[in-house]
Amino acid sequence: MNTLIHNYSRLANKTLHWDTSDNQPQYLKNIQNPEAYKRLSDLGFVNTQIDYQYNSHGFRTHEFDCAFDAVCFGDSFTMGTGVHSQDTWPEQLATITGLTVANLGHAGSSNDTAVRFALHYLPLLRPRYAVWLQTDMHRVELLDDTVPLSLNIIASDTKNPCADDYFIKTWFTSVTNQQLSLQKNTMAFKYLCNSLGIHAVVLPRDDTMNRPYPHGGARDLLHPGVDTYKILAHQIKTILDEPMLT
């Protein structure tokens, strides 16, 4: 099975104990803060190792050598930054449904990335369900075929040289264009799934994750934790249990 270039491709078949915002310097800083230390202790993250184990395609999931009932797409909220693999919502979904689930979440990625992954992997994996937890509209993916390179940037990130580009400043920073880009990605994802006979479940970020949750439930004290992902997994199960329209 061919692989795609993305930011985690270099980590294929590797295991790390820190990732992006869940990094050791920030952790060491947090445990020096009494309030943050107590929070980490309550969450069970003091002196606790988290394994970020990536398969041969650079995803924090099972190897693609078996049949999957569901394939999940998204950013760090799907990949599970700062939580154990079994506590991510795709793995919790697998536990409560008995389905075999692949997690194609990619930390820091855009909705462009999710659709690019879907275009490549859904025809190969052919699951029954494709579940996409969308990310913020103000992210965009830039591809450079000559390197090759996949770069996800945030339009407002003025420290990133690419965000200073004329295109980013005048096009992607416009909310109207962001909305149009999201709409096109959503329509493309649903059309792809429909053409493959896959049940598409699309969860808009604003509707799904903008709810009260124990902020900082992950080890980085920034991302949601196991309890939030449990709620999300049960929400998705309810959707999957609904009769499919034919």
Backbone as CSV, one residue per row, in Angstrom:
resi,resn,N_x,N_y,N_z,CA_x,CA_y,CA_z,C_x,C_y,C_z
1,MET,0.847,-1.192,0.000,0.000,0.000,0.000,0.883,1.243,0.000
2,ASN,0.654,2.139,-0.950,1.442,3.359,-1.036,1.168,4.269,0.156
3,THR,2.214,5.016,0.564,2.073,5.963,1.662,2.007,7.378,1.118
4,LEU,1.498,8.281,1.944,1.451,9.692,1.594,2.461,10.462,2.428
5,ILE,2.975,11.537,1.852,3.871,12.407,2.596,3.052,13.279,3.554
6,HIS,3.471,13.290,4.809,2.877,14.209,5.775,3.892,14.421,6.895
7,ASN,3.539,15.217,7.886,4.507,15.610,8.904,4.981,14.460,9.779
8,TYR,4.246,13.355,9.791,4.628,12.215,10.621,5.228,11.067,9.800
9,SER,5.416,11.268,8.522,5.971,10.202,7.682,7.329,9.737,8.193
10,ARG,8.126,10.688,8.675,9.477,10.356,9.152,9.455,9.520,10.431
11,LEU,8.298,9.449,11.083,8.184,8.688,12.326,7.594,7.305,12.110
12,ALA,7.473,6.884,10.867,6.908,5.565,10.562,7.675,4.478,11.306
13,ASN,6.924,3.576,11.940,7.469,2.443,12.688,8.299,2.866,13.903
14,LYS,8.078,4.069,14.392,8.812,4.545,15.562,7.856,4.789,16.729
15,THR,8.423,4.843,17.922,7.662,5.158,19.121,8.332,6.318,19.837
16,LEU,7.567,7.378,20.116,8.051,8.525,20.866,7.288,8.618,22.182
17,HIS,7.830,9.386,23.112,7.162,9.580,24.393,6.694,11.021,24.572
18,TRP,6.993,11.849,23.596,6.542,13.238,23.610,6.143,13.623,22.196
19,ASP,5.210,14.561,22.063,4.775,14.955,20.721,4.189,16.364,20.758
20,THR,4.648,17.213,19.874,4.180,18.595,19.675,4.002,19.315,21.013
21,SER,2.789,19.758,21.341,2.593,20.532,22.573,2.789,19.694,23.829
22,ASP,2.699,18.395,23.703,2.984,17.490,24.821,4.475,17.184,24.807
23,ASN,5.267,18.180,25.191,6.721,18.047,25.117,7.339,18.087,26.505
24,GLN,8.536,17.537,26.608,9.176,17.402,27.911,9.515,18.739,28.573
25,PRO,10.053,19.723,27.843,10.330,21.012,28.505,9.090,21.641,29.138
26,GLN,7.947,21.592,28.434,6.728,22.170,28.987,6.242,21.357,30.188
27,TYR,6.388,20.037,30.113,6.001,19.188,31.243,6.832,19.514,32.476
28,LEU,8.150,19.635,32.299,9.027,19.948,33.424,8.709,21.322,34.007
29,LYS,8.324,22.236,33.154,7.917,23.565,33.618,6.621,23.470,34.415
30,ASN,5.684,22.660,33.931,4.391,22.535,34.597,4.513,21.914,35.988
31,ILE,5.382,20.919,36.145,5.464,20.254,37.447,6.150,21.130,38.491
32,GLN,6.757,22.229,38.054,7.324,23.184,39.004,6.277,24.175,39.506
33,ASN,5.131,24.175,38.833,4.028,25.048,39.218,3.057,24.252,40.096
34,PRO,2.843,24.668,41.344,1.996,23.871,42.255,0.605,23.579,41.712
35,GLU,-0.024,24.564,41.101,-1.366,24.352,40.573,-1.353,23.365,39.411
36,ALA,-0.382,23.541,38.497,-0.281,22.628,37.361,0.109,21.225,37.818
37,TYR,0.997,21.158,38.822,1.403,19.852,39.349,0.206,19.096,39.914
38,LYS,-0.617,19.798,40.681,-1.805,19.145,41.245,-2.722,18.643,40.142
39,ARG,-2.884,19.454,39.106,-3.733,19.047,37.989,-3.166,17.795,37.317
40,LEU,-1.867,17.786,37.073,-1.225,16.625,36.464,-1.328,15.401,37.367
41,SER,-1.189,15.624,38.673,-1.295,14.513,39.616,-2.709,13.942,39.628
42,ASP,-3.703,14.812,39.630,-5.096,14.359,39.615,-5.417,13.578,38.347
43,LEU,-4.784,13.959,37.246,-5.018,13.294,35.965,-4.191,12.021,35.805
44,GLY,-3.260,11.794,36.729,-2.421,10.595,36.657,-1.258,10.718,35.695
45,PHE,-0.795,11.944,35.468,0.276,12.152,34.495,1.620,12.506,35.111
46,VAL,1.749,12.442,36.435,3.043,12.688,37.056,3.886,11.423,36.935
47,ASN,5.055,11.559,36.302,5.970,10.429,36.092,5.295,9.274,35.359
48,THR,4.404,9.628,34.439,3.706,8.619,33.633,4.122,8.742,32.174
49,GLN,4.506,7.647,31.580,4.956,7.636,30.186,3.779,7.461,29.235
50,ILE,3.780,8.255,28.185,2.808,8.105,27.102,3.553,7.632,25.862
51,ASP,3.061,6.585,25.236,3.687,6.062,24.022,2.943,6.562,22.792
52,TYR,3.666,7.268,21.940,3.144,7.625,20.621,3.772,6.642,19.635
53,GLN,3.042,5.590,19.357,3.550,4.519,18.495,2.924,4.652,17.114
54,TYR,3.767,4.826,16.101,3.295,5.095,14.740,3.483,3.863,13.861
55,ASN,2.495,3.619,13.016,2.593,2.469,12.118,3.472,2.802,10.917
56,SER,3.524,1.923,9.953,4.434,2.107,8.816,4.012,3.254,7.911
57,HIS,2.817,3.799,8.116,2.358,4.943,7.347,2.451,6.243,8.155
58,GLY,2.991,6.148,9.373,3.166,7.337,10.192,1.936,7.765,10.961
59,PHE,1.015,6.825,11.222,-0.187,7.143,11.982,-0.171,6.424,13.324
60,ARG,-0.770,7.045,14.311,-0.818,6.468,15.652,-1.983,5.486,15.729
61,THR,-1.796,4.373,15.057,-2.880,3.399,14.964,-2.326,2.040,14.580
62,HIS,-3.233,1.087,14.410,-2.855,-0.260,14.030,-2.277,-0.270,12.615
63,GLU,-1.524,-1.313,12.309,-1.002,-1.472,10.955,-2.161,-1.707,9.994
64,PHE,-1.991,-1.280,8.749,-3.059,-1.394,7.760,-3.038,-2.761,7.077
65,ASP,-2.935,-3.816,7.888,-2.895,-5.172,7.324,-4.130,-5.970,7.709
66,CYS,-5.184,-5.248,8.133,-6.429,-5.923,8.480,-7.594,-5.087,7.980
67,ALA,-8.778,-5.655,8.046,-9.969,-4.924,7.618,-10.445,-4.014,8.755
68,PHE,-10.861,-2.809,8.405,-11.349,-1.857,9.397,-12.828,-1.573,9.157
69,ASP,-13.560,-1.494,10.273,-14.960,-1.103,10.190,-15.103,0.404,10.061
70,ALA,-14.194,1.138,10.695,-14.271,2.595,10.690,-12.877,3.186,10.581
71,VAL,-12.783,4.280,9.850,-11.537,5.042,9.738,-11.839,6.464,10.188
72,CYS,-11.010,6.985,11.089,-11.256,8.292,11.690,-10.222,9.307,11.227
73,PHE,-10.686,10.515,10.969,-9.832,11.593,10.482,-9.946,12.803,11.398
74,GLY,-8.890,13.605,11.449,-8.917,14.810,12.251,-7.521,15.277,12.593
75,ASP,-7.444,16.173,13.570,-6.151,16.732,13.958,-5.712,16.122,15.295
76,SER,-5.085,16.937,16.169,-4.574,16.420,17.439,-5.683,15.923,18.348
77,PHE,-6.915,16.454,18.180,-8.043,15.987,18.973,-8.405,14.551,18.606
78,THR,-8.038,14.129,17.408,-8.294,12.756,16.970,-7.080,11.876,17.237
79,MET,-5.890,12.373,16.900,-4.672,11.612,17.153,-4.492,11.354,18.638
80,GLY,-4.892,12.316,19.456,-4.839,12.132,20.902,-3.596,12.685,21.554
81,THR,-3.257,13.936,21.242,-2.092,14.563,21.866,-2.285,14.643,23.377
82,GLY,-1.311,14.109,24.090,-1.319,14.203,25.543,-2.121,13.152,26.272
83,VAL,-2.648,12.156,25.564,-3.377,11.068,26.229,-2.851,9.728,25.722
84,HIS,-3.103,8.696,26.492,-2.706,7.355,26.079,-3.528,6.929,24.868
85,SER,-2.964,6.051,24.065,-3.620,5.621,22.837,-5.021,5.083,23.099
86,GLN,-5.172,4.314,24.161,-6.475,3.708,24.450,-7.512,4.735,24.899
87,ASP,-7.061,5.951,25.214,-7.976,6.991,25.676,-8.416,7.938,24.568
88,THR,-7.869,7.805,23.370,-8.322,8.631,22.252,-9.754,8.266,21.900
89,TRP,-10.476,9.178,21.279,-11.877,8.843,20.969,-11.999,7.729,19.932
90,PRO,-11.093,7.599,18.936,-11.230,6.446,18.036,-11.084,5.107,18.773
91,GLU,-10.140,5.025,19.739,-9.964,3.774,20.464,-11.121,3.530,21.429
92,GLN,-11.633,4.586,22.029,-12.802,4.414,22.897,-14.030,4.013,22.086
93,LEU,-14.128,4.540,20.867,-15.215,4.134,19.975,-15.109,2.641,19.677
94,ALA,-13.894,2.174,19.442,-13.686,0.747,19.176,-14.099,-0.093,20.376
95,THR,-13.781,0.392,21.569,-14.080,-0.355,22.788,-15.577,-0.482,23.025
96,ILE,-16.319,0.600,22.835,-17.753,0.567,23.163,-18.610,-0.010,22.052
97,THR,-18.053,-0.127,20.839,-18.841,-0.659,19.721,-18.390,-2.047,19.278
98,GLY,-17.153,-2.412,19.612,-16.612,-3.674,19.122,-16.124,-3.598,17.689
99,LEU,-16.111,-2.383,17.118,-15.638,-2.190,15.750,-14.118,-2.147,15.714
100,THR,-13.551,-2.514,14.582,-12.130,-2.285,14.358,-11.977,-0.886,13.769
101,VAL,-11.163,-0.063,14.414,-11.090,1.356,14.080,-9.650,1.765,13.792
102,ALA,-9.453,2.507,12.713,-8.151,3.075,12.369,-8.173,4.570,12.660
103,ASN,-7.113,5.060,13.294,-6.996,6.466,13.655,-6.019,7.147,12.707
104,LEU,-6.549,7.948,11.781,-5.710,8.691,10.841,-5.628,10.167,11.230
105,GLY,-5.749,10.424,12.536,-5.587,11.783,13.026,-4.152,12.248,12.877
106,HIS,-3.980,13.536,12.677,-2.665,14.120,12.410,-2.594,15.444,13.160
107,ALA,-1.749,15.519,14.192,-1.669,16.716,15.016,-1.240,17.923,14.184
108,GLY,-1.927,19.041,14.398,-1.578,20.277,13.714,-2.053,20.370,12.287
109,SER,-2.846,19.414,11.850,-3.237,19.388,10.445,-4.492,20.200,10.184
110,SER,-4.785,20.378,8.908,-5.940,21.151,8.466,-7.017,20.223,7.929
111,ASN,-8.159,20.814,7.591,-9.211,20.036,6.938,-8.771,19.592,5.543
112,ASP,-7.888,20.365,4.917,-7.310,19.946,3.629,-6.620,18.593,3.782
113,THR,-5.864,18.454,4.872,-5.109,17.223,5.110,-6.040,16.033,5.289
114,ALA,-7.102,16.227,6.057,-8.051,15.130,6.304,-8.652,14.629,4.999
115,VAL,-9.031,15.549,4.119,-9.619,15.152,2.840,-8.573,14.490,1.948
116,ARG,-7.348,14.992,2.004,-6.273,14.363,1.217,-6.047,12.930,1.685
117,PHE,-6.038,12.718,2.989,-5.890,11.362,3.519,-7.076,10.489,3.102
118,ALA,-8.273,11.048,3.159,-9.468,10.281,2.798,-9.421,9.856,1.333
119,LEU,-9.018,10.766,0.472,-8.934,10.460,-0.959,-7.984,9.300,-1.227
120,HIS,-6.931,9.221,-0.439,-5.931,8.178,-0.663,-6.289,6.864,0.037
121,TYR,-6.676,6.958,1.316,-6.803,5.747,2.120,-8.181,5.092,2.103
122,LEU,-9.236,5.850,1.912,-10.558,5.220,1.920,-10.740,4.210,0.789
123,PRO,-10.288,4.503,-0.455,-10.418,3.482,-1.500,-9.580,2.240,-1.219
124,LEU,-8.539,2.376,-0.399,-7.681,1.240,-0.085,-8.190,0.446,1.109
125,LEU,-8.663,1.133,2.127,-9.093,0.471,3.352,-10.558,0.031,3.301
126,ARG,-11.382,0.740,2.547,-12.793,0.386,2.342,-13.542,0.057,3.642
127,PRO,-13.571,0.973,4.602,-14.318,0.711,5.835,-15.810,0.878,5.626
128,ARG,-16.593,0.507,6.615,-18.044,0.749,6.583,-18.346,2.204,6.912
129,TYR,-17.524,2.780,7.796,-17.756,4.147,8.262,-16.483,4.981,8.109
130,ALA,-16.677,6.255,7.800,-15.584,7.227,7.804,-16.022,8.372,8.708
131,VAL,-15.301,8.578,9.790,-15.686,9.572,10.788,-14.647,10.688,10.794
132,TRP,-15.108,11.908,10.574,-14.203,13.049,10.460,-14.578,14.115,11.484
133,LEU,-13.692,14.317,12.463,-13.831,15.426,13.400,-13.056,16.597,12.810
134,GLN,-13.775,17.564,12.296,-13.130,18.660,11.586,-12.343,19.553,12.528
135,THR,-11.396,20.288,11.951,-10.573,21.196,12.725,-10.932,22.640,12.381
136,ASP,-10.148,23.569,12.886,-10.433,24.982,12.688,-10.317,25.378,11.214
137,MET,-11.149,26.316,10.817,-11.163,26.760,9.411,-9.899,27.515,9.024
138,HIS,-9.224,28.123,9.999,-8.118,29.013,9.662,-6.782,28.291,9.471
139,ARG,-6.832,27.002,9.229,-5.631,26.245,8.884,-5.678,25.879,7.407
140,VAL,-4.513,25.810,6.808,-4.434,25.429,5.399,-3.191,24.565,5.206
141,GLU,-3.281,23.621,4.296,-2.140,22.759,3.988,-1.496,23.200,2.678
142,LEU,-0.177,23.316,2.695,0.590,23.626,1.494,1.478,22.432,1.177
143,LEU,1.465,22.007,-0.061,2.275,20.876,-0.497,3.358,21.352,-1.449
144,ASP,4.553,20.813,-1.272,5.664,21.112,-2.168,6.175,19.788,-2.711
145,ASP,5.832,19.494,-3.949,6.189,18.203,-4.546,7.682,18.061,-4.797
146,THR,8.421,19.160,-4.818,9.849,19.086,-5.135,10.676,18.623,-3.941
147,VAL,10.145,18.711,-2.728,10.962,18.378,-1.544,10.999,16.887,-1.235
148,PRO,9.891,16.144,-1.107,8.486,16.565,-0.980,8.206,17.018,0.451
149,LEU,7.176,17.849,0.597,6.895,18.446,1.890,5.411,18.707,2.049
150,SER,4.905,18.433,3.235,3.542,18.797,3.609,3.652,19.786,4.753
151,LEU,3.066,20.959,4.582,3.171,22.009,5.583,1.790,22.535,5.917
152,ASN,1.402,22.407,7.177,0.139,22.974,7.638,0.430,24.251,8.405
153,ILE,-0.212,25.331,8.010,0.025,26.611,8.656,-1.300,27.226,9.096
154,ILE,-1.197,28.114,10.073,-2.338,28.867,10.565,-2.246,30.268,9.990
155,ALA,-3.336,30.739,9.450,-3.320,32.012,8.741,-2.833,33.164,9.602
156,SER,-3.119,33.117,10.896,-2.744,34.212,11.782,-1.348,34.070,12.382
157,ASP,-0.640,33.018,12.009,0.694,32.780,12.556,1.708,33.689,11.871
158,THR,1.875,34.869,12.407,2.761,35.855,11.770,4.231,35.481,11.896
159,LYS,4.561,34.545,12.789,5.946,34.125,12.943,6.363,33.134,11.864
160,ASN,5.382,32.555,11.196,5.664,31.605,10.121,5.849,32.376,8.815
161,PRO,7.003,32.263,8.176,7.232,33.000,6.928,6.171,32.741,5.868
162,CYS,5.635,31.522,5.841,4.614,31.203,4.844,3.320,31.963,5.104
163,ALA,3.067,32.314,6.370,1.850,33.056,6.694,1.961,34.514,6.277
164,ASP,3.163,34.928,5.881,3.369,36.301,5.436,3.202,36.415,3.919
165,ASP,2.857,35.286,3.313,2.675,35.254,1.863,1.431,36.059,1.466
166,TYR,1.448,36.647,0.271,0.330,37.461,-0.195,-0.963,36.663,-0.234
167,PHE,-0.869,35.417,-0.688,-2.066,34.571,-0.777,-2.701,34.381,0.597
168,ILE,-1.863,34.051,1.592,-2.384,33.812,2.931,-3.008,35.080,3.490
169,LYS,-2.324,36.198,3.316,-2.809,37.455,3.877,-4.134,37.892,3.268
170,THR,-4.234,37.767,1.953,-5.383,38.360,1.267,-6.501,37.372,0.970
171,TRP,-6.222,36.102,1.041,-7.260,35.116,0.736,-7.655,34.322,1.965
172,PHE,-6.716,33.607,2.569,-7.095,32.660,3.602,-7.474,33.338,4.905
173,THR,-7.006,34.565,5.154,-7.392,35.251,6.381,-8.822,35.771,6.309
174,SER,-9.438,35.719,5.149,-10.832,36.122,5.012,-11.740,35.006,5.522
175,VAL,-12.638,35.338,6.444,-13.541,34.340,7.013,-14.421,33.724,5.928
176,THR,-14.836,34.535,4.975,-15.687,34.025,3.893,-14.961,32.950,3.099
177,ASN,-13.693,33.170,2.802,-12.926,32.171,2.075,-12.673,30.926,2.920
178,GLN,-12.453,31.119,4.216,-12.285,29.974,5.106,-13.543,29.112,5.112
179,GLN,-14.694,29.751,5.172,-15.963,29.027,5.173,-16.169,28.285,3.861
180,LEU,-15.812,28.928,2.767,-15.955,28.292,1.456,-15.025,27.091,1.333
181,SER,-13.798,27.224,1.827,-12.847,26.117,1.790,-13.366,24.933,2.603
182,LEU,-13.902,25.205,3.791,-14.461,24.141,4.622,-15.645,23.473,3.936
183,GLN,-16.493,24.285,3.310,-17.656,23.731,2.627,-17.232,22.818,1.488
184,LYS,-16.240,23.230,0.724,-15.762,22.402,-0.389,-15.150,21.102,0.120
185,ASN,-14.355,21.183,1.195,-13.762,19.970,1.759,-14.845,19.021,2.271
186,THR,-15.860,19.577,2.922,-16.930,18.749,3.455,-17.700,18.051,2.340
187,MET,-18.016,18.796,1.285,-18.744,18.206,0.160,-17.910,17.134,-0.526
188,ALA,-16.610,17.379,-0.662,-15.725,16.397,-1.297,-15.660,15.119,-0.474
189,PHE,-15.560,15.256,0.851,-15.483,14.094,1.732,-16.758,13.252,1.633
190,LYS,-17.896,13.921,1.692,-19.170,13.204,1.631,-19.377,12.553,0.267
191,TYR,-18.987,13.248,-0.797,-19.123,12.674,-2.138,-18.243,11.442,-2.288
192,LEU,-17.008,11.531,-1.804,-16.092,10.395,-1.879,-16.675,9.196,-1.153
193,CYS,-17.143,9.419,0.069,-17.710,8.315,0.842,-18.916,7.717,0.136
194,ASN,-19.772,8.555,-0.380,-20.961,8.071,-1.073,-20.588,7.233,-2.291
195,SER,-19.574,7.668,-3.022,-19.160,6.940,-4.228,-18.552,5.579,-3.894
196,LEU,-18.034,5.434,-2.661,-17.417,4.180,-2.232,-18.365,3.325,-1.396
197,GLY,-19.578,3.822,-1.171,-20.531,3.082,-0.349,-20.178,3.092,1.125
198,ILE,-19.513,4.163,1.569,-19.093,4.306,2.966,-20.006,5.311,3.662
199,HIS,-20.425,4.980,4.867,-21.263,5.880,5.658,-20.379,6.992,6.229
200,ALA,-20.598,8.230,5.808,-19.793,9.370,6.262,-20.417,10.001,7.492
201,VAL,-19.596,10.238,8.496,-20.004,10.971,9.695,-19.079,12.169,9.815
202,VAL,-19.631,13.360,9.660,-18.842,14.588,9.722,-19.255,15.379,10.952
203,LEU,-18.305,15.645,11.826,-18.563,16.354,13.073,-17.875,17.716,13.023
204,PRO,-18.632,18.789,12.827,-18.024,20.123,12.797,-17.386,20.445,14.138
205,ARG,-16.191,21.031,14.112,-15.478,21.337,15.355,-16.306,22.244,16.257
206,ASP,-16.872,23.290,15.704,-17.600,24.256,16.527,-18.783,23.630,17.239
207,ASP,-19.469,22.708,16.563,-20.653,22.081,17.147,-20.290,20.951,18.111
208,THR,-19.120,20.361,17.900,-18.771,19.149,18.630,-17.898,19.410,19.854
209,MET,-16.846,20.201,19.697,-15.873,20.355,20.772,-16.007,21.652,21.547
210,ASN,-16.831,22.586,21.099,-17.023,23.830,21.841,-18.078,23.643,22.921
211,ARG,-17.866,22.664,23.748,-18.733,22.396,24.877,-17.878,22.475,26.145
212,PRO,-18.493,22.705,27.307,-17.700,22.705,28.539,-17.037,21.342,28.745
213,TYR,-15.751,21.319,28.940,-15.060,20.085,29.283,-13.907,20.435,30.209
214,PRO,-13.453,19.459,30.964,-12.339,19.727,31.878,-11.114,20.169,31.079
215,HIS,-10.954,21.466,30.926,-9.902,21.992,30.074,-8.543,21.517,30.582
216,GLY,-7.733,21.048,29.663,-6.420,20.567,30.061,-6.456,19.167,30.610
217,GLY,-7.344,18.327,30.085,-7.423,16.950,30.550,-6.314,16.068,30.046
218,ALA,-5.491,16.585,29.152,-4.355,15.848,28.615,-3.079,16.243,29.367
219,ARG,-1.998,15.532,29.117,-0.755,15.801,29.846,-0.185,17.172,29.547
220,ASP,-0.475,17.723,28.371,0.032,19.051,28.057,-0.807,20.160,28.685
221,LEU,-1.901,19.781,29.353,-2.818,20.726,30.002,-3.427,21.701,29.002
222,LEU,-3.491,21.288,27.754,-4.071,22.103,26.694,-5.191,21.373,25.964
223,HIS,-4.996,20.088,25.711,-5.961,19.298,24.957,-6.973,18.624,25.880
224,PRO,-8.118,18.232,25.332,-9.096,17.478,26.124,-8.506,16.141,26.565
225,GLY,-9.161,15.537,27.542,-8.687,14.271,28.062,-9.673,13.142,27.857
226,VAL,-9.473,12.066,28.598,-10.211,10.831,28.402,-11.711,11.026,28.569
227,ASP,-12.136,11.852,29.531,-13.574,12.016,29.779,-14.281,12.698,28.610
228,THR,-13.644,13.717,28.056,-14.224,14.408,26.905,-14.309,13.471,25.707
229,TYR,-13.263,12.698,25.500,-13.253,11.781,24.360,-14.254,10.638,24.550
230,LYS,-14.519,10.283,25.801,-15.537,9.258,26.061,-16.914,9.770,25.649
231,ILE,-17.206,11.023,25.990,-18.477,11.626,25.588,-18.593,11.640,24.063
232,LEU,-17.509,12.022,23.405,-17.512,12.091,21.949,-17.699,10.710,21.332
233,ALA,-17.032,9.706,21.883,-17.166,8.338,21.357,-18.606,7.850,21.458
234,HIS,-19.267,8.137,22.568,-20.659,7.720,22.733,-21.572,8.505,21.788
235,GLN,-21.241,9.778,21.564,-22.019,10.567,20.604,-21.930,9.956,19.211
236,ILE,-20.742,9.540,18.823,-20.554,8.931,17.502,-21.253,7.579,17.437
237,LYS,-21.177,6.810,18.514,-21.871,5.512,18.537,-23.363,5.700,18.292
238,THR,-23.940,6.717,18.907,-25.363,6.984,18.710,-25.671,7.257,17.246
239,ILE,-24.783,8.006,16.586,-24.966,8.297,15.157,-24.861,7.018,14.331
240,LEU,-23.881,6.181,14.660,-23.686,4.938,13.900,-24.835,3.964,14.111
241,ASP,-25.481,4.046,15.271,-26.588,3.136,15.569,-27.874,3.525,14.830
242,GLU,-27.915,4.757,14.317,-29.107,5.196,13.600,-29.223,4.463,12.273
243,PRO,-30.438,4.118,11.850,-30.618,3.434,10.558,-30.061,4.275,9.413
244,MET,-29.339,3.626,8.503,-28.788,4.327,7.354,-29.862,4.530,6.312
245,LEU,-29.859,5.695,5.701,-30.804,5.966,4.625,-30.274,5.349,3.346
246,THR,-31.109,4.678,2.611,-30.689,4.062,1.361,-31.256,4.803,0.185
